[in-house]
Amino acid sequence: MTTRLDGFHDIDDGSVVVEVLPERFWTKILANQFANGCWYWCGSTSKDGYGRFSWKGRTYGAHRVSFWKFHGVVPTGNYELDHLCNNRCCVNPAHLEIVSHGLNMRRARQRKQWAAEDRAALLASRGVA
């Protein structure tokens, strides 16, 4: 049975990735040092800021590998992982939730709106607005 780890590659036997995680994957994470609980990916990243983990010529989303290790694969179809912390380089599986693409996009729009409101309030409090 083939399971989907990310939009780039399939992996036939997830245990192969598990074997490599203790050796290289965990050395690329800075964790337990921040109040927000994020596990920061310090390895390579995509142009969009998502962690990337390469193994045997394949590249995987680091957050997806972390989620898979602790919770199992993300179902195929219209599902993806939402970073509840809104931090694309976070690989803490507790900060990731399986959601539909539509819900992920609605949440992203809402987070952008909140950020804009926060910026406006900050500027107003400084008399800049």
VOGU-3710 file (C-alpha; in Angstrom, 3 decimals, decimal comma):
1> mttrldgfhd> 0,000/0,000/0,000  1,386/3,387/-0,958  0,978/6,236/1,504  1,263/9,900/0,617  3,797/11,920/2,621  3,719/15,080/0,547  2,837/16,467/-2,830  6,131/15,422/-4,373  6,725/11,728/-3,716  5,055/8,557/-2,561
11> iddgsvvvev> 6,736/6,199/-0,153  5,885/2,512/-0,157  7,216/1,578/3,257  7,051/4,303/5,902  9,379/2,334/8,160  12,228/3,347/5,849  11,783/6,985/6,873  11,506/6,041/10,554  14,925/4,370/10,390  16,546/7,612/9,267
21> lperfwtkil> 14,737/9,995/11,632  16,913/9,362/14,713  20,095/9,848/12,667  19,476/13,060/10,741  15,945/14,334/11,100  16,085/15,175/14,810  19,434/16,990/14,517  17,718/19,601/12,343  15,150/20,583/14,998  15,496/23,247/17,663
31> anqfangcwy> 12,850/22,412/20,277  11,860/23,047/23,885  13,495/26,468/23,976  10,548/28,676/23,104  7,420/29,602/25,023  5,246/29,013/21,951  6,161/25,303/21,934  7,262/25,317/18,291  9,890/22,875/17,115  11,874/24,977/14,627
41> wcgstskdgy> 13,182/23,232/11,536  16,793/24,339/11,022  17,447/22,296/7,884  16,705/23,301/4,330  13,431/25,036/3,528  11,284/25,628/0,486  10,943/29,107/-0,974  7,657/29,335/0,960  9,371/28,642/4,294  8,334/25,024/4,843
51> grfswkgrty> 11,006/22,642/6,119  12,293/20,100/3,607  13,843/16,744/4,464  15,746/14,827/1,792  16,555/11,154/1,850  17,696/8,821/-0,937  17,057/11,420/-3,608  13,541/12,292/-2,429  12,351/15,421/-0,680  9,601/15,454/1,936
61> gahrvsfwkf> 7,865/18,200/3,867  9,570/18,103/7,288  6,316/18,877/9,096  4,613/16,018/7,251  7,379/13,576/8,217  7,098/14,666/11,863  3,305/14,317/11,829  3,579/10,931/10,162  6,084/9,719/12,757  3,768/10,550/15,674
71> hgvvptgnye> 0,249/10,270/14,237  0,365/8,322/11,005  -0,018/9,491/7,437  -2,250/12,289/6,240  -5,167/10,787/4,300  -4,974/11,167/0,532  -7,412/13,381/-1,282  -8,378/16,887/-0,280  -6,517/16,811/3,051  -3,464/18,687/4,230
81> ldhlcnnrcc> -1,793/19,727/7,466  -2,594/23,070/9,053  0,051/24,707/11,241  -2,102/25,755/14,207  0,819/27,917/15,400  0,909/29,678/12,000  4,647/28,948/11,806  5,600/27,205/8,563  8,976/26,011/9,863  7,403/24,332/12,923
91> vnpahleivs> 7,516/20,527/12,939  5,897/19,968/16,345  3,229/17,327/15,628  1,037/18,813/18,379  0,870/22,012/16,308  -0,354/20,218/13,176  -3,908/19,245/12,334  -5,356/17,326/9,386  -7,887/19,569/7,657  -9,494/19,925/4,255
101> hglnmrrarq> -7,853/22,298/1,801  -10,857/24,618/2,055  -10,655/24,855/5,838  -6,897/25,435/5,678  -7,436/28,332/3,239  -10,248/29,841/5,361  -8,020/29,706/8,432  -5,135/31,286/6,501  -7,366/34,175/5,400  -8,591/34,650/8,968
111> rkqwaaedra> -5,030/34,677/10,316  -4,037/37,299/7,745  -7,022/39,408/8,783  -6,081/39,127/12,461  -2,483/40,075/11,661  -3,652/43,142/9,714  -5,916/44,169/12,602  -3,048/43,693/15,072  -0,741/45,852/12,932  -3,383/48,565/12,626
121> allasrgva> -4,000/48,564/16,385  -0,275/48,756/17,092  0,183/51,687/14,725  -2,854/53,439/16,181  -1,496/52,966/19,715  1,712/54,693/18,590  -0,192/57,541/16,921  0,985/56,478/13,450  -2,365/55,473/11,978
//
